[in-house]
Amino acid sequence: MRLIVESSKPIRAAATYVRLSVFVIERGIDLRDEFDDKDTDQEVYAVLFDEKTPVSTCRFEQTDENTLKIGRVATLKAYRGKGLGKRGLTAMEKYAKQLGLTKSLIHSEVTAEGFYEKMGYSVASKPFFEDSVPCVIVKKDL
């Protein structure tokens, strides 16, 4: 497996492939909801590749001078349960630390709370709906 963290056009395309496969095709999220105004040419993504195939991704967003917001965390179904999501998140946290950020937050689907808690995140909100999916905010000091 090869991990790349950057904002190049090929990496953004690879992230789009994973997000389209997981969120739009598999989960039925509307295309307009999944791809939003944060998907710019400058946006940084972590993408894991199995040889040439992009299999896992997440998106970097800096919300203020101290805070990373990790979003659009997705892994192709055949690759789940292999620690790939953890690798992408860890890479984003490392990238954020290099930029001097000290906090991380994620809008977690309620079904993924346990995954994020294992990575040191704590639930910091009541449940809410995002794109018709029940979510909570999870936070962590970097």
MIBAKOL-727340 format. One record per residue (C-alpha): x, z, y. Coordinates in nm, 3 decimals. Layout:
N
@east: X, up: Z, north: Y $
...
REM end
This chain:
142
@east: 0.000, up: 0.000, north: 0.000 $
@east: 0.118, up: -0.088, north: 0.346 $
@east: -0.007, up: 0.090, north: 0.661 $
@east: 0.003, up: -0.068, north: 1.007 $
@east: -0.101, up: 0.102, north: 1.334 $
@east: -0.124, up: -0.135, north: 1.630 $
@east: -0.354, up: -0.347, north: 1.848 $
@east: -0.244, up: -0.696, north: 1.746 $
@east: -0.505, up: -0.964, north: 1.684 $
@east: -0.431, up: -0.980, north: 1.306 $
@east: -0.471, up: -0.601, north: 1.269 $
@east: -0.794, up: -0.603, north: 1.470 $
@east: -0.921, up: -0.884, north: 1.244 $
@east: -0.825, up: -0.685, north: 0.934 $
@east: -1.007, up: -0.378, north: 1.068 $
@east: -1.311, up: -0.597, north: 1.141 $
@east: -1.312, up: -0.720, north: 0.780 $
@east: -1.323, up: -0.364, north: 0.644 $
@east: -1.584, up: -0.247, north: 0.897 $
@east: -1.805, up: -0.551, north: 0.836 $
@east: -1.782, up: -0.501, north: 0.459 $
@east: -1.853, up: -0.126, north: 0.467 $
@east: -2.081, up: -0.062, north: 0.762 $
@east: -2.273, up: -0.387, north: 0.808 $
@east: -2.298, up: -0.535, north: 0.457 $
@east: -2.285, up: -0.224, north: 0.237 $
@east: -2.451, up: 0.033, north: 0.465 $
@east: -2.687, up: -0.195, north: 0.661 $
@east: -2.574, up: -0.090, north: 1.011 $
@east: -2.676, up: -0.348, north: 1.269 $
@east: -2.389, up: -0.577, north: 1.368 $
@east: -2.446, up: -0.504, north: 1.740 $
@east: -2.427, up: -0.129, north: 1.677 $
@east: -2.111, up: -0.147, north: 1.467 $
@east: -1.912, up: -0.365, north: 1.706 $
@east: -1.932, up: -0.211, north: 2.051 $
@east: -1.765, up: -0.233, north: 2.392 $
@east: -1.474, up: -0.022, north: 2.266 $
@east: -1.358, up: -0.308, north: 2.044 $
@east: -1.124, up: -0.458, north: 2.302 $
@east: -0.798, up: -0.648, north: 2.270 $
@east: -0.612, up: -0.326, north: 2.358 $
@east: -0.780, up: -0.106, north: 2.094 $
@east: -0.544, up: 0.039, north: 1.833 $
@east: -0.638, up: 0.047, north: 1.466 $
@east: -0.479, up: 0.187, north: 1.153 $
@east: -0.522, up: -0.053, north: 0.862 $
@east: -0.408, up: -0.005, north: 0.504 $
@east: -0.338, up: -0.316, north: 0.299 $
@east: -0.329, up: -0.363, north: -0.077 $
@east: -0.087, up: -0.655, north: -0.069 $
@east: -0.273, up: -0.901, north: 0.160 $
@east: -0.615, up: -0.736, north: 0.142 $
@east: -0.718, up: -0.490, north: 0.417 $
@east: -0.885, up: -0.198, north: 0.236 $
@east: -0.913, up: 0.093, north: 0.481 $
@east: -0.922, up: 0.136, north: 0.857 $
@east: -0.994, up: 0.365, north: 1.151 $
@east: -1.002, up: 0.317, north: 1.528 $
@east: -0.809, up: 0.504, north: 1.800 $
@east: -0.981, up: 0.601, north: 2.123 $
@east: -0.840, up: 0.830, north: 2.390 $
@east: -1.133, up: 1.010, north: 2.555 $
@east: -0.934, up: 1.210, north: 2.812 $
@east: -0.574, up: 1.310, north: 2.885 $
@east: -0.561, up: 1.539, north: 2.580 $
@east: -0.808, up: 1.406, north: 2.326 $
@east: -0.804, up: 1.148, north: 2.050 $
@east: -1.136, up: 1.028, north: 1.912 $
@east: -1.098, up: 0.870, north: 1.569 $
@east: -1.379, up: 0.631, north: 1.490 $
@east: -1.500, up: 0.365, north: 1.253 $
@east: -1.334, up: 0.530, north: 0.952 $
@east: -1.400, up: 0.301, north: 0.655 $
@east: -1.260, up: 0.224, north: 0.311 $
@east: -1.377, up: -0.053, north: 0.080 $
@east: -1.586, up: 0.085, north: -0.206 $
@east: -1.338, up: -0.010, north: -0.480 $
@east: -1.061, up: 0.187, north: -0.302 $
@east: -1.243, up: 0.513, north: -0.225 $
@east: -1.122, up: 0.841, north: -0.370 $
@east: -0.755, up: 0.738, north: -0.354 $
@east: -0.656, up: 0.919, north: -0.033 $
@east: -0.652, up: 0.607, north: 0.184 $
@east: -0.883, up: 0.751, north: 0.450 $
@east: -0.654, up: 1.052, north: 0.474 $
@east: -0.352, up: 0.826, north: 0.522 $
@east: -0.521, up: 0.638, north: 0.806 $
@east: -0.634, up: 0.957, north: 0.980 $
@east: -0.290, up: 1.114, north: 0.945 $
@east: -0.132, up: 0.803, north: 1.098 $
@east: -0.373, up: 0.815, north: 1.393 $
@east: -0.302, up: 1.185, north: 1.450 $
@east: 0.073, up: 1.114, north: 1.445 $
@east: 0.026, up: 0.826, north: 1.690 $
@east: -0.179, up: 1.053, north: 1.920 $
@east: 0.087, up: 1.326, north: 1.911 $
@east: 0.349, up: 1.071, north: 2.015 $
@east: 0.132, up: 1.000, north: 2.320 $
@east: 0.113, up: 1.372, north: 2.399 $
@east: -0.246, up: 1.426, north: 2.288 $
@east: -0.328, up: 1.772, north: 2.157 $
@east: -0.683, up: 1.748, north: 2.019 $
@east: -0.873, up: 1.521, north: 1.785 $
@east: -1.245, up: 1.472, north: 1.739 $
@east: -1.457, up: 1.260, north: 1.509 $
@east: -1.827, up: 1.180, north: 1.495 $
@east: -1.854, up: 1.250, north: 1.124 $
@east: -2.139, up: 1.143, north: 0.906 $
@east: -2.292, up: 1.462, north: 0.765 $
@east: -2.203, up: 1.341, north: 0.414 $
@east: -1.832, up: 1.328, north: 0.511 $
@east: -1.803, up: 1.680, north: 0.660 $
@east: -1.619, up: 1.815, north: 0.353 $
@east: -1.360, up: 1.536, north: 0.370 $
@east: -1.276, up: 1.619, north: 0.732 $
@east: -1.277, up: 1.994, north: 0.670 $
@east: -1.009, up: 1.941, north: 0.401 $
@east: -0.802, up: 1.774, north: 0.675 $
@east: -0.830, up: 2.076, north: 0.904 $
@east: -1.132, up: 1.973, north: 1.111 $
@east: -1.416, up: 2.216, north: 1.196 $
@east: -1.777, up: 2.131, north: 1.272 $
@east: -1.835, up: 2.167, north: 1.648 $
@east: -2.192, up: 2.043, north: 1.698 $
@east: -2.541, up: 2.049, north: 1.562 $
@east: -2.645, up: 1.741, north: 1.363 $
@east: -2.747, up: 1.434, north: 1.565 $
@east: -2.821, up: 1.071, north: 1.487 $
@east: -2.579, up: 0.789, north: 1.565 $
@east: -2.684, up: 0.436, north: 1.464 $
@east: -2.965, up: 0.600, north: 1.262 $
@east: -2.712, up: 0.803, north: 1.058 $
@east: -2.703, up: 1.188, north: 1.064 $
@east: -2.370, up: 1.300, north: 1.215 $
@east: -2.185, up: 1.603, north: 1.348 $
@east: -1.880, up: 1.630, north: 1.572 $
@east: -1.573, up: 1.770, north: 1.400 $
@east: -1.265, up: 1.884, north: 1.595 $
@east: -0.905, up: 1.976, north: 1.528 $
@east: -0.600, up: 2.083, north: 1.728 $
@east: -0.309, up: 1.845, north: 1.669 $
REM end
